[in-house]
Amino acid sequence: MRLMQIQNRTRQILINYSFALAAVLICTLLCLPLRERVDAISLTMVYLAGVVIAAARLGIGPAIFTSFLSVLAFNFFFTKPYHSFEFYDASYYFTFSVMLITSLIVGSMTAQLSRLLKQTRDEERDTHALYDFARGLSELKSKEEIIEFAKEFIGNFFGGKSIFAENSNNSGKSLCDNVTAASVIITNKNDDLVGFSNNDVIMHRTFAGLVTSAIARAESDEKAALYRFESDNEHLRNMLLSSLAHDLRTPLTILNGTLSNLFKHRKSLPREGVNELTSMSMQLNRLQNFVANSLRMASISSGAIKLNRETYTIQEIIGAAITRIEPQKENRKILSTINGVIPMVSLDGAMMEQVMFNILDNAIKHTAMDGEIRVKISNSIKMVEIAISDNGEGIRAGSEQSIFDKFYSDREQGHKNSGTGLGLAICKAIVNAHGGSISATNVEPPASGAIFKICLPIESAINNG
């Protein structure tokens, strides 16, 4: 690329000096018919005009070259003896000196004025181009439209073709992070790289900066629109969920009361009827749990969650949850262990009991009838840790975080006992509200199963105790 730029520069210099030589030849041809009719001194003005034109069009170097050639040509063609560099009149020393000095001064001033004029025009052109470019970018919304517009505009500005190449060293970043680092390559019609001037480099970087800002703005607008869309959907879903749950509470309560009355007469009912009632009662309890969880989730999502903090030992919270889950565990074993001295913590007892209940319920659903569930309580630095593990099939790889999302379900993975996808989401919201954290991982091989770990801050007991 560097060699190509040198070759282009050399070619342009040769062209400029060829035009300077041509200017002197033209001035000479114009003056020859007047050689015997006009005073020779007057013809110097024609050569001076040629110097001015060369300076204005070609620059200072060709202008100086034209000045020296003009003196030589005037001496050779218009001072006697003609067609030689000798002259009879000694005053021509002065004439040649004045002619050379004048042409050099006029040529230098003209070249400088021409350069300033060109610079002013270039700056005006660049200003208009940047204005048009910025205005065009502001009217576009998507990142793809911005890139296509920029490629066409920049290519036309530099008289070639622009190619946006994302920098591979900046992996993990968005495109707008890479635009300034990307190579905006400008090529001419023959696909040769164009040598940039300093002003071109500045314009190039300015274009890249404007594209960066435009893409960042487009990405920000897209994220904002997506956030608004998701927020509106979430709000609508919570409203529908809350409305549905409220509408279901009354008929479910009535059904539960009816089933309770029927169970009072179970001795007079056939065995098949009692079994059907038992199955109906289980499904009714499940539906009531869904309604309760739906109302609780709607309350949490609306920001209405308020903690009624009191000081508890975490053991009594877990014990209450185990007692509550007792009818559902059947033949499964729930074992508890305590490591070290466990300090008291400040928390909302009812909500934290619900967290423990939901996790135990989840463990029961994914553990065989003869399975084992372990609850381990330990004291870490500034935290109380509760680890609830089972020996079931474990968590599907890659879903360790998504299982805490609302309405997440693993039924497609063959888990027939999957819930409604609200229990773990409620756990996460409640634990986070307490300033704690909750996570899920699989048991280390060769064993199987999942471990849910809850960390609650101890300092809250000091501040609220």
C-alpha positions as CSV (number, residue, x, y, z in Angstrom):
1,M,0.0,0.0,0.0
2,R,2.8,2.4,0.9
3,L,4.6,1.7,-2.5
4,M,1.3,2.3,-4.3
5,Q,0.9,5.6,-2.6
6,I,4.5,6.6,-3.5
7,Q,3.8,5.6,-7.2
8,N,0.6,7.7,-7.3
9,R,2.4,10.7,-5.8
10,T,5.3,10.4,-8.2
11,R,2.9,10.1,-11.1
12,Q,1.0,13.3,-10.0
13,I,4.2,15.2,-9.7
14,L,5.3,14.3,-13.2
15,I,1.9,15.3,-14.5
16,N,2.1,18.7,-12.8
17,Y,5.6,19.5,-14.1
18,S,4.5,18.4,-17.6
19,F,1.7,20.9,-17.4
20,A,4.2,23.6,-16.2
21,L,6.4,22.9,-19.3
22,A,3.3,23.0,-21.5
23,A,2.4,26.4,-20.1
24,V,5.8,27.8,-21.0
25,L,5.5,26.4,-24.5
26,I,2.1,27.9,-25.0
27,C,3.3,31.3,-23.8
28,T,6.2,31.1,-26.2
29,L,4.0,30.2,-29.2
30,L,1.7,33.1,-28.3
31,C,4.6,35.5,-28.2
32,L,6.5,34.4,-31.3
33,P,4.3,36.1,-33.9
34,L,4.7,39.4,-31.9
35,R,8.5,39.2,-31.6
36,E,9.2,41.8,-34.3
37,R,6.2,43.9,-33.6
38,V,6.2,44.4,-29.9
39,D,8.9,45.5,-27.5
40,A,10.5,42.3,-26.0
41,I,10.2,43.6,-22.5
42,S,6.4,43.7,-22.9
43,L,6.3,40.0,-23.7
44,T,7.5,39.2,-20.2
45,M,3.9,39.9,-19.1
46,V,2.7,36.9,-21.1
47,Y,5.2,34.6,-19.3
48,L,4.2,36.2,-16.0
49,A,0.6,35.3,-16.7
50,G,1.7,31.7,-17.4
51,V,3.5,31.6,-14.0
52,V,0.3,32.8,-12.3
53,I,-1.8,30.2,-14.0
54,A,0.7,27.4,-13.1
55,A,0.8,28.6,-9.5
56,A,-3.0,28.7,-9.2
57,R,-3.5,25.3,-10.7
58,L,-0.4,23.3,-10.0
59,G,1.2,24.7,-6.8
60,I,4.4,26.4,-5.7
61,G,6.8,23.8,-7.1
62,P,5.6,23.8,-10.7
63,A,5.2,27.7,-10.4
64,I,9.0,28.0,-9.6
65,F,9.8,25.6,-12.4
66,T,7.7,27.7,-14.8
67,S,9.5,30.9,-13.6
68,F,12.9,29.5,-14.5
69,L,11.8,28.0,-17.8
70,S,10.1,31.3,-18.7
71,V,13.4,33.3,-18.2
72,L,15.3,30.8,-20.3
73,A,12.6,30.7,-23.0
74,F,12.5,34.6,-23.1
75,N,16.3,34.7,-23.4
76,F,16.4,32.0,-26.1
77,F,13.6,33.2,-28.3
78,F,13.2,37.0,-27.7
79,T,16.6,38.5,-27.0
80,K,19.1,39.0,-29.8
81,P,20.9,36.9,-31.0
82,Y,17.8,34.7,-31.3
83,H,17.9,30.9,-30.6
84,S,20.9,31.2,-28.2
85,F,21.4,32.0,-24.6
86,E,23.7,35.0,-25.4
87,F,22.5,38.6,-25.5
88,Y,24.0,41.8,-26.8
89,D,22.4,44.3,-24.3
90,A,23.9,44.1,-20.8
91,S,20.7,45.6,-19.4
92,Y,19.0,42.2,-19.9
93,Y,20.8,41.1,-16.8
94,F,18.5,43.4,-14.9
95,T,15.5,42.4,-17.0
96,F,16.1,38.7,-16.4
97,S,16.6,39.2,-12.7
98,V,13.4,41.3,-12.3
99,M,11.5,38.9,-14.4
100,L,12.6,35.9,-12.3
101,I,12.1,37.7,-9.0
102,T,8.7,39.0,-10.0
103,S,7.5,35.6,-11.3
104,L,8.7,33.9,-8.1
105,I,7.0,36.4,-5.9
106,V,3.8,36.5,-7.9
107,G,3.8,32.7,-8.3
108,S,4.4,32.1,-4.6
109,M,1.6,34.5,-3.6
110,T,-0.8,33.0,-6.1
111,A,0.0,29.5,-5.1
112,Q,-0.6,30.4,-1.4
113,L,-3.8,32.2,-2.2
114,S,-4.9,29.2,-4.3
115,R,-4.1,26.8,-1.5
116,L,-6.0,28.9,1.0
117,L,-9.0,29.1,-1.4
118,K,-8.9,25.3,-2.0
119,Q,-8.7,24.7,1.8
120,T,-11.7,27.0,2.4
121,R,-13.6,25.2,-0.3
122,D,-12.7,21.8,1.1
123,E,-13.7,22.9,4.6
124,E,-17.0,24.1,3.3
125,R,-17.5,20.9,1.4
126,D,-16.6,18.9,4.4
127,T,-19.0,20.9,6.6
128,H,-21.9,20.4,4.2
129,A,-21.0,16.7,3.9
130,L,-20.9,16.2,7.7
131,Y,-24.2,18.1,8.1
132,D,-25.9,16.0,5.4
133,F,-24.4,12.8,6.9
134,A,-25.5,13.6,10.4
135,R,-29.0,14.6,9.2
136,G,-29.3,11.4,7.2
137,L,-28.2,9.3,10.1
138,S,-30.7,11.0,12.4
139,E,-33.6,9.9,10.1
140,L,-32.7,6.2,10.3
141,K,-33.9,3.9,13.0
142,S,-32.3,0.5,12.6
143,K,-28.6,-0.4,12.8
144,E,-28.7,-2.1,9.4
145,E,-30.1,1.0,7.7
146,I,-27.4,3.2,9.3
147,I,-24.6,0.9,8.1
148,E,-25.9,0.8,4.6
149,F,-26.4,4.5,4.4
150,A,-22.9,5.1,5.8
151,K,-21.3,2.8,3.4
152,E,-22.9,4.5,0.4
153,F,-22.3,8.1,1.7
154,I,-18.7,7.6,2.7
155,G,-17.9,5.8,-0.5
156,N,-19.4,8.6,-2.6
157,F,-17.6,11.2,-0.5
158,F,-14.1,9.7,-1.1
159,G,-15.0,8.7,-4.7
160,G,-14.7,5.0,-4.1
161,K,-16.2,2.1,-2.2
162,S,-16.5,1.7,1.5
163,I,-16.3,-1.6,3.4
164,F,-17.2,-1.9,7.1
165,A,-15.1,-4.7,8.7
166,E,-15.8,-5.4,12.3
167,N,-12.7,-5.8,14.5
168,S,-12.3,-9.5,15.5
169,N,-10.2,-8.6,18.5
170,N,-13.2,-7.0,20.2
171,S,-15.2,-10.1,20.6
172,G,-18.2,-9.9,23.0
173,K,-18.8,-6.2,22.3
174,S,-21.7,-4.8,20.3
175,L,-21.1,-3.5,16.8
176,C,-21.3,0.1,17.9
177,D,-18.3,-0.6,20.2
178,N,-16.3,-1.7,17.2
179,V,-17.1,0.9,14.6
180,T,-14.3,3.2,15.5
181,A,-12.0,0.2,15.7
182,A,-13.3,-1.2,12.5
183,S,-11.6,-0.7,9.2
184,V,-13.6,1.6,6.9
185,I,-11.7,0.9,3.8
186,I,-12.1,3.2,0.8
187,T,-11.2,1.8,-2.6
188,N,-11.3,3.3,-6.0
189,K,-12.9,1.8,-9.0
190,N,-10.0,-0.5,-9.6
191,D,-10.0,-1.6,-6.0
192,D,-6.7,0.1,-5.2
193,L,-6.3,1.7,-1.8
194,V,-6.5,5.5,-2.0
195,G,-3.8,7.4,-0.1
196,F,-5.5,9.6,2.4
197,S,-4.5,13.1,3.2
198,N,-4.5,14.4,6.8
199,N,-7.8,16.0,6.2
200,D,-9.2,12.7,4.7
201,V,-8.1,10.9,7.8
202,I,-9.8,13.5,10.0
203,M,-13.0,13.2,8.0
204,H,-12.7,9.4,8.1
205,R,-12.6,9.4,11.9
206,T,-15.4,11.9,12.1
207,F,-17.6,9.7,9.9
208,A,-16.7,6.7,12.0
209,G,-17.6,8.6,15.2
210,L,-20.9,9.7,13.9
211,V,-21.7,6.2,12.8
212,T,-20.8,4.9,16.3
213,S,-23.1,7.4,17.9
214,A,-25.9,6.7,15.5
215,I,-25.6,2.9,16.0
216,A,-25.4,3.4,19.8
217,R,-28.6,5.5,19.6
218,A,-30.3,2.9,17.5
219,E,-29.4,0.1,19.8
220,S,-30.5,2.2,22.8
221,D,-33.8,2.9,21.1
222,E,-34.3,-0.8,20.3
223,K,-33.6,-1.8,23.8
224,A,-35.9,0.9,25.2
225,A,-38.7,-0.2,22.8
226,L,-38.1,-3.8,23.8
227,Y,-38.1,-3.0,27.4
228,R,-41.4,-1.0,27.1
229,F,-42.9,-3.9,25.2
230,E,-41.8,-6.4,27.7
231,S,-42.9,-4.1,30.6
232,D,-46.3,-3.7,29.0
233,N,-46.7,-7.4,28.5
234,E,-45.6,-8.1,32.0
235,H,-48.0,-5.6,33.4
236,L,-50.8,-7.0,31.3
237,R,-49.9,-10.6,32.3
238,N,-49.8,-9.7,36.0
239,M,-53.2,-8.0,35.7
240,L,-54.8,-11.0,34.0
241,L,-53.1,-13.4,36.4
242,S,-54.3,-11.4,39.4
243,S,-57.8,-11.0,38.0
244,L,-58.0,-14.8,37.2
245,A,-56.7,-15.7,40.6
246,H,-59.2,-13.5,42.4
247,D,-62.1,-14.9,40.4
248,L,-61.0,-18.4,41.2
249,R,-60.6,-18.0,44.9
250,T,-64.3,-18.0,45.8
251,P,-65.4,-21.1,43.7
252,L,-62.3,-23.0,44.8
253,T,-63.1,-22.3,48.5
254,I,-66.6,-23.5,47.9
255,L,-65.3,-26.7,46.2
256,N,-62.9,-27.3,49.0
257,G,-65.8,-27.0,51.6
258,T,-67.9,-29.4,49.5
259,L,-65.2,-31.9,49.3
260,S,-64.6,-31.7,53.1
261,N,-68.3,-32.4,53.7
262,L,-68.2,-35.4,51.3
263,F,-65.2,-36.8,53.1
264,K,-67.3,-36.8,56.3
265,H,-69.5,-39.4,54.6
266,R,-66.7,-41.4,53.1
267,K,-67.7,-44.5,55.1
268,S,-70.9,-44.7,53.2
269,L,-69.3,-44.3,49.8
270,P,-67.7,-47.0,47.7
271,R,-64.0,-47.3,47.6
272,E,-63.8,-46.0,44.0
273,G,-65.8,-42.9,45.0
274,V,-63.4,-42.2,47.9
275,N,-60.4,-42.6,45.6
276,E,-61.9,-40.2,43.2
277,L,-62.6,-37.7,45.9
278,T,-59.0,-38.1,47.2
279,S,-57.7,-37.4,43.7
280,M,-60.0,-34.4,43.3
281,S,-58.8,-33.1,46.6
282,M,-55.2,-33.3,45.5
283,Q,-55.9,-31.5,42.3
284,L,-57.9,-28.9,44.1
285,N,-55.1,-28.3,46.6
286,R,-52.7,-27.9,43.6
287,L,-55.0,-25.4,42.0
288,Q,-55.4,-23.4,45.2
289,N,-51.6,-23.3,45.5
290,F,-51.4,-22.0,42.0
291,V,-54.0,-19.3,42.8
292,A,-52.1,-18.3,46.0
293,N,-48.8,-18.2,44.1
294,S,-50.3,-16.2,41.3
295,L,-51.6,-13.6,43.7
296,R,-48.3,-13.5,45.6
297,M,-46.4,-13.2,42.3
298,A,-48.6,-10.4,41.1
299,S,-48.1,-8.5,44.4
300,I,-44.3,-9.0,44.1
301,S,-44.2,-7.9,40.5
302,S,-46.2,-4.7,41.2
303,G,-43.6,-3.7,43.8
304,A,-46.0,-4.1,46.7
305,I,-43.8,-6.6,48.5
306,K,-43.3,-5.4,52.1
307,L,-41.3,-7.3,54.7
308,N,-42.6,-7.7,58.2
309,R,-39.2,-8.3,59.8
310,E,-38.7,-10.0,63.1
311,T,-35.8,-11.9,64.6
312,Y,-35.9,-15.7,64.1
313,T,-33.7,-18.7,64.2
314,I,-33.6,-20.1,60.7
315,Q,-34.1,-23.5,62.2
316,E,-37.6,-22.7,63.3
317,I,-38.5,-21.3,59.8
318,I,-37.2,-24.5,58.2
319,G,-38.9,-26.7,60.8
320,A,-42.3,-25.0,60.1
321,A,-41.9,-25.6,56.4
322,I,-41.0,-29.3,56.9
323,T,-44.0,-29.8,59.1
324,R,-46.2,-28.1,56.5
325,I,-44.8,-30.3,53.6
326,E,-45.1,-33.5,55.7
327,P,-48.4,-34.7,54.0
328,Q,-46.8,-34.5,50.6
329,K,-43.5,-36.2,51.2
330,E,-45.0,-39.7,51.5
331,N,-42.1,-42.2,51.8
332,R,-39.3,-39.7,51.1
333,K,-37.0,-38.7,53.8
334,I,-36.1,-35.2,54.8
335,L,-32.9,-34.9,56.9
336,S,-31.6,-31.8,58.5
337,T,-28.0,-31.0,59.7
338,I,-26.5,-27.9,61.3
339,N,-22.9,-27.0,61.1
340,G,-21.6,-24.6,63.8
341,V,-23.4,-22.0,65.7
342,I,-26.2,-20.4,63.7
343,P,-27.0,-16.8,64.7
344,M,-30.5,-15.3,64.6
345,V,-31.5,-13.4,61.5
346,S,-34.0,-10.6,60.9
347,L,-36.6,-11.6,58.2
348,D,-40.2,-12.0,57.3
349,G,-41.1,-15.3,58.8
350,A,-44.1,-16.1,56.7
351,M,-42.4,-15.2,53.5
352,M,-39.2,-17.1,54.3
353,E,-41.3,-20.1,55.3
354,Q,-42.9,-20.0,51.9
355,V,-39.5,-19.9,50.3
356,M,-38.5,-23.1,52.2
357,F,-41.8,-24.7,51.4
358,N,-41.5,-24.0,47.7
359,I,-38.0,-25.4,47.4
360,L,-38.9,-28.5,49.5
361,D,-42.0,-29.0,47.3
362,N,-39.8,-28.7,44.2
363,A,-37.4,-31.3,45.6
364,I,-40.2,-33.7,46.4
365,K,-41.6,-33.4,42.8
366,H,-38.2,-34.3,41.3
367,T,-37.3,-37.1,43.8
368,A,-38.3,-40.7,43.7
369,M,-40.8,-42.1,46.3
370,D,-37.9,-43.6,48.3
371,G,-35.6,-40.6,47.7
372,E,-33.8,-38.5,50.2
373,I,-33.8,-34.7,50.7
374,R,-31.2,-33.1,52.8
375,V,-31.3,-29.6,54.5
376,K,-27.9,-28.3,55.6
377,I,-27.6,-25.1,57.6
378,S,-24.2,-23.5,58.1
379,N,-22.7,-20.2,59.2
380,S,-20.5,-18.4,56.6
381,I,-18.9,-15.0,56.9
382,K,-21.7,-12.5,57.5
383,M,-24.2,-15.0,55.9
384,V,-26.4,-17.9,57.0
385,E,-26.4,-20.5,54.3
386,I,-29.2,-23.0,53.7
387,A,-28.5,-25.8,51.2
388,I,-31.4,-28.1,50.2
389,S,-30.4,-31.0,48.0
390,D,-32.1,-34.1,46.6
391,N,-31.0,-37.2,44.8
392,G,-33.3,-36.8,41.8
393,E,-32.4,-36.4,38.1
394,G,-30.8,-33.0,38.6
395,I,-31.1,-29.7,36.6
396,R,-30.9,-29.7,32.9
397,A,-27.6,-28.2,31.8
398,G,-27.9,-24.5,30.9
399,S,-31.1,-23.9,32.8
400,E,-29.5,-23.2,36.2
401,Q,-30.6,-19.5,36.0
402,S,-33.8,-19.8,33.9
403,I,-35.5,-22.1,36.4
404,F,-36.0,-19.0,38.5
405,D,-37.9,-17.2,35.7
406,K,-41.6,-16.9,35.9
407,F,-43.6,-19.6,34.2
408,Y,-40.5,-21.6,33.4
409,S,-41.4,-25.3,32.9
410,D,-39.4,-28.4,32.2
411,R,-42.3,-30.6,31.1
412,E,-40.7,-30.8,27.7
413,Q,-37.8,-32.6,29.4
414,G,-40.1,-35.4,30.6
415,H,-40.7,-34.1,34.1
416,K,-44.4,-34.9,34.6
417,N,-44.5,-33.3,38.1
418,S,-43.4,-29.9,36.9
419,G,-45.3,-27.1,38.5
420,T,-46.6,-23.8,37.1
421,G,-43.3,-22.1,37.0
422,L,-44.1,-19.6,39.8
423,G,-42.7,-21.2,42.9
424,L,-39.0,-20.7,42.3
425,A,-39.6,-17.2,40.9
426,I,-41.4,-16.3,44.1
427,C,-38.4,-17.7,46.1
428,K,-36.0,-15.5,44.2
429,A,-38.0,-12.4,44.6
430,I,-38.5,-12.9,48.4
431,V,-34.8,-13.8,49.0
432,N,-33.6,-10.8,47.0
433,A,-36.0,-8.6,49.0
434,H,-34.2,-9.8,52.1
435,G,-30.8,-8.8,50.6
436,G,-29.8,-12.4,50.1
437,S,-29.2,-14.6,47.1
438,I,-30.4,-18.0,45.8
439,S,-28.8,-20.3,43.3
440,A,-29.1,-23.8,41.9
441,T,-26.5,-26.3,40.8
442,N,-26.2,-30.0,40.3
443,V,-24.7,-32.4,42.8
444,E,-21.1,-33.3,42.0
445,P,-20.8,-36.7,40.1
446,P,-21.0,-39.6,40.5
447,A,-24.0,-38.6,42.7
448,S,-27.1,-37.1,41.1
449,G,-29.6,-34.5,42.1
450,A,-29.8,-30.7,42.5
451,I,-28.7,-28.3,45.3
452,F,-30.6,-25.1,46.0
453,K,-28.5,-22.7,48.1
454,I,-29.9,-19.7,49.9
455,C,-27.7,-17.1,51.6
456,L,-29.2,-14.6,54.0
457,P,-27.2,-11.7,55.6
458,I,-26.5,-11.9,59.3
459,E,-25.9,-8.2,59.8
460,S,-29.6,-7.6,59.3
461,A,-30.2,-9.2,62.7
462,I,-27.8,-6.7,64.3
463,N,-29.5,-3.8,62.7
464,N,-33.0,-4.9,63.5
465,G,-32.5,-7.2,66.5
